Amino acid sequence: LEWKDKEKRKEEYEIIFTEIPNIHLLRVVGIPRVDIPLYAAVKATHPIRVRWISSNDEVLCEELFFTPSKKDIGASIRLEAQIKDDTLLSLPEECLKSIDLGIVDFLQEPVLCCVRSSQGLGAKPLDHHYLRIATYNTLADVHAQRKEKCALCTGQRLTTIFLELLYLKFDIACLQEIDEKYVQTFWQPHFEKEGYICHFASKQGQAREGLLLIYKKQRLVLRNYFVAPLFNINGEESLIRTVAQIADFSTRSPEGENSLSFRVANTHLYFDNKASMLRCEQMHSMLLQKPNIIAGDLNAFPSSAAIKLATQGYVHSSHEDLAQYNKLNDNDSYAPTSEIKLSSAYDLSSFTDASPSSSPSSSALYYTHVEAHFRATLDYILIDDNIFETAATLPVPNLADMLPNSNDGFPTLDYPSDHILLAADLRIKG
């Protein structure tokens, strides 16, 4: 209580409400395994400090990130979080929370509820006639900061995405919206420890984010790699640079067997809702590179001109995405065709853009992008069915289980991006 008016000495008081300091949530995101980063996820009313403490009370780290080393194997480590506010006279007991965990050298199976990679897709075929490919728009920090979500702590998102991919045991991963500043400090060193090679391509915009192509060197040989700009109908790049990573691979086959050579394209097509024709032009430009697999965020509905061109090999000039341009250019109408014709690893037949049908098949792609008031299929794995056939796909998550409130969207504490990880096991024909 404070005097409202001390001079008049009236018994009038002003009640000052001070938010009670509290830590609502303390979680360890990650698996306590050597060389795998752990992240302290905290929701608190005030700024906090965290400490990773050994069983003999030695402070190992005072950052949100902690990466156990071999000397920590078998150790019991305590994570503590405490309110950091010197203006408070005293801190009540509930302002300190702690978690105990044990460090191990290796885990055979994932233990996080947020890791669904080994669920539904099944065990990875060991046969060299199979490839496991994934695509994931990871939500760059520059875009995540625009979303008011407590789940968007950078360290927590990076760790969860890394674990999701790690336990997928993929052969090729095509990632989009990778922050350039984390490539050499996070993505490359952690994936290289797991036997992968990474190649990054920047979009060279103000966002400083781009594409990351990752492959398992034990399974594949990279024969050629380059970054291809994607052009519009006039052979020009768009104002926001759009590129595709193009990689030529050959499989490592047992002695006496022929290896397979194939081309993969990783891309993130231009996002603007009104740019459907530009996306078709960019798709046309990418198909000229003759890829056998296109994986990425294509920012296009299944019925769009871009997807029709990739899967049918042509788009009629009357398609709604091209109609406005063709109306203004009667003498030079745009009706692109392509020698390359790809098929979706996921079933698109039951979809009409942003709304799934009432009874899609088990491999149907309900949606790949989930926001509070917008859900749509924008991400794809497109394959050359002369070379590959789909053996299995990673099911999309059940939104009812992941989002109790139907009006919510991703990301959440358990799901780190506003897009969904897609993966497919491809069987090599012949």
SVG drawing of the C-alpha trace seen along z (x, -y; Angstrom):
<svg xmlns="http://www.w3.org/2000/svg" viewBox="-16 -18 51 77">
<polyline fill="none" stroke="black" stroke-width="0.4" points="0.0,0.0 1.2,-3.5 -0.2,-6.9 -2.2,-8.3 -2.0,-11.9 0.5,-12.2 0.0,-16.0 -3.7,-15.9 -3.2,-12.9 -6.5,-11.4 -6.9,-7.6 -6.8,-7.0 -4.6,-4.3 -3.5,-3.1 -3.0,0.7 0.0,1.5 -0.4,5.0 3.0,6.6 3.1,9.7 4.0,12.7 7.3,14.1 6.9,17.6 8.3,20.2 5.3,21.9 7.2,24.4 10.6,26.0 11.3,28.6 14.4,30.3 14.0,30.4 16.3,33.1 17.6,36.4 20.4,36.7 22.9,38.2 26.5,37.4 27.1,34.7 23.3,34.0 22.4,30.5 19.9,30.1 17.8,27.0 16.0,25.6 12.5,24.5 11.2,22.1 8.0,20.1 8.3,17.5 6.8,14.2 10.2,12.6 13.7,13.0 15.3,16.2 18.8,17.8 19.4,21.5 22.2,23.7 23.2,27.2 24.7,28.8 26.6,32.1 25.9,34.5 28.8,33.0 27.3,29.5 29.7,28.3 28.1,25.8 28.7,27.2 26.9,24.5 24.8,21.3 23.3,21.1 20.0,22.4 22.0,24.8 24.0,27.6 25.7,30.4 26.9,33.4 30.4,34.8 31.8,38.2 33.0,37.3 29.3,36.9 28.3,40.4 26.5,42.0 26.4,38.7 23.3,37.3 22.9,33.7 20.4,31.3 18.9,28.4 17.9,25.5 16.0,22.3 15.5,19.3 13.9,16.0 16.5,13.3 15.2,10.0 17.2,8.0 14.3,5.7 12.4,8.4 13.1,8.4 12.9,12.2 12.1,15.1 9.5,17.7 10.2,21.4 8.2,21.8 10.6,19.5 13.2,22.3 12.5,25.4 14.8,28.3 14.9,31.4 17.2,34.4 18.4,36.4 21.0,39.0 23.5,38.8 23.9,41.8 26.3,42.6 23.7,43.8 19.9,44.4 18.5,46.9 15.0,45.3 13.6,41.8 12.0,41.0 10.4,37.6 6.7,37.4 7.4,34.7 9.6,37.1 7.2,38.9 9.8,39.8 10.0,43.5 6.2,43.8 4.0,44.6 6.9,44.7 8.2,47.9 11.7,49.2 14.0,47.9 14.6,50.6 18.3,51.7 18.1,52.8 20.2,50.5 17.3,50.5 15.5,48.0 16.0,44.3 14.5,42.3 13.9,38.7 12.5,35.8 11.6,32.2 10.9,29.6 10.4,25.9 11.9,25.2 10.6,21.6 13.5,19.1 14.0,17.0 13.3,13.8 9.8,15.1 9.3,16.8 9.8,13.5 6.7,12.2 4.6,14.9 3.7,14.3 4.4,17.8 6.1,18.8 7.3,21.9 9.6,19.9 12.8,19.9 15.5,20.5 17.4,23.1 14.3,25.2 13.2,25.1 16.6,26.0 17.1,28.9 13.6,30.3 14.0,30.0 17.4,31.7 16.1,34.6 13.1,35.0 15.4,35.4 18.0,37.4 15.7,40.2 14.2,40.2 17.5,41.8 17.0,40.1 19.3,40.5 18.5,37.1 16.9,34.1 15.8,30.9 15.3,28.1 14.0,24.6 14.1,21.4 17.5,22.2 19.0,19.2 22.4,18.6 23.9,17.7 23.2,21.2 24.6,23.3 28.2,23.4 27.5,23.1 24.7,25.7 23.5,27.6 26.8,28.6 28.7,29.7 25.8,31.7 24.9,33.5 28.5,34.1 28.9,36.0 26.1,38.3 27.8,39.0 26.0,36.4 27.2,33.8 25.5,30.3 25.3,27.8 23.7,24.4 22.4,21.9 21.3,18.4 18.3,16.6 20.4,13.4 17.6,11.3 17.4,9.2 16.2,12.4 19.6,14.1 18.0,17.5 18.0,20.2 18.1,23.9 20.0,26.7 20.6,30.0 21.8,32.9 22.8,36.4 24.2,39.5 27.7,40.1 27.7,43.8 24.7,44.3 25.3,41.7 28.0,40.1 27.6,36.5 28.7,36.3 27.7,32.7 26.2,29.8 25.1,26.2 22.6,23.5 20.2,22.6 18.3,19.3 14.7,19.7 13.4,17.4 10.1,15.9 8.6,16.0 11.0,13.3 14.0,15.2 14.5,12.8 14.9,13.5 12.1,12.2 12.7,9.3 13.0,11.7 15.7,14.2 14.4,17.7 16.8,20.6 17.0,24.3 19.7,26.5 20.5,29.1 22.4,32.2 23.4,35.2 23.8,38.4 24.7,42.0 23.9,44.8 26.6,46.8 25.8,50.3 27.4,53.7 30.2,54.9 28.9,56.3 25.7,54.3 25.0,51.2 24.5,47.9 21.7,45.5 22.3,41.9 19.6,39.4 19.1,35.6 17.4,33.9 16.1,30.3 15.5,28.6 13.6,25.3 11.3,22.8 9.1,21.0 8.0,17.4 5.4,17.0 3.0,14.2 -0.6,15.2 -1.0,13.3 2.1,14.8 0.6,18.1 1.7,17.5 5.2,16.6 5.4,19.9 4.4,21.7 7.2,19.9 9.7,20.8 8.5,24.4 8.9,24.4 12.5,23.0 13.3,25.8 11.9,28.6 14.3,27.5 17.0,28.8 15.4,32.3 15.3,33.4 14.2,36.9 13.1,35.6 11.7,32.2 11.3,31.7 10.5,28.5 8.0,25.8 6.4,24.9 3.8,22.5 1.2,23.9 -2.0,25.8 -2.4,29.2 -4.7,27.7 -2.3,24.8 -0.6,24.3 2.8,25.0 1.8,28.4 -0.2,29.3 2.8,28.5 5.1,30.7 2.7,33.7 0.9,33.5 3.7,32.0 1.5,29.2 -0.9,26.4 -3.8,25.2 -3.8,21.4 -7.3,21.2 -6.0,22.2 -7.1,19.6 -3.4,19.0 -2.6,18.0 -5.9,16.5 -5.2,12.8 -1.9,12.8 -3.3,14.5 -6.3,12.2 -3.9,9.3 -1.6,11.1 -3.9,12.7 -1.1,12.9 1.4,14.4 -0.6,16.7 1.3,18.7 0.7,22.4 3.8,24.1 4.8,27.7 7.6,29.9 9.4,33.1 9.7,33.9 6.6,35.4 6.7,36.2 4.3,37.9 3.7,37.0 5.0,39.5 1.9,38.6 -1.6,39.1 -3.0,35.8 -6.0,37.3 -8.4,36.6 -7.5,32.9 -9.0,29.7 -6.4,27.1 -6.8,26.1 -9.7,28.4 -9.1,32.2 -11.9,34.5 -14.0,36.4 -12.3,39.7 -8.7,39.4 -6.5,42.4 -3.9,43.3 -1.1,41.6 -3.2,38.5 -1.6,35.1 -4.2,33.3 -2.1,30.2 1.5,29.3 1.2,25.7 -0.8,25.0 -1.5,21.6 -4.4,20.5 -6.8,19.6 -5.1,21.1 -4.2,24.7 -3.1,25.9 -0.9,28.3 2.1,26.4 5.0,28.8 5.7,31.8 8.0,34.7 7.6,35.2 9.3,38.2 10.1,39.6 8.0,42.8 10.1,44.2 12.9,44.6 11.1,44.7 8.0,45.9 6.7,44.9 7.0,47.7 5.8,45.7 5.2,42.1 5.4,40.5 1.8,39.7 0.8,36.1 0.1,35.6 -3.4,35.6 -4.3,32.0 -6.8,33.0 -4.0,34.5 -1.5,31.7 -3.8,28.7 -6.5,29.0 -7.9,25.7 -9.0,26.1 -8.3,22.4 -4.6,22.7 -1.8,23.3 1.8,24.3 4.4,23.8 3.8,25.2 6.1,26.3 6.1,29.8 6.1,28.9 8.8,26.3 7.7,25.0 4.5,23.8 5.1,26.5 5.1,30.3 7.9,32.6 7.3,34.9 9.2,38.1 9.0,41.0 10.7,44.4 11.3,44.7 12.0,48.1 14.4,48.0 12.7,49.7 14.6,52.4"/>
</svg>
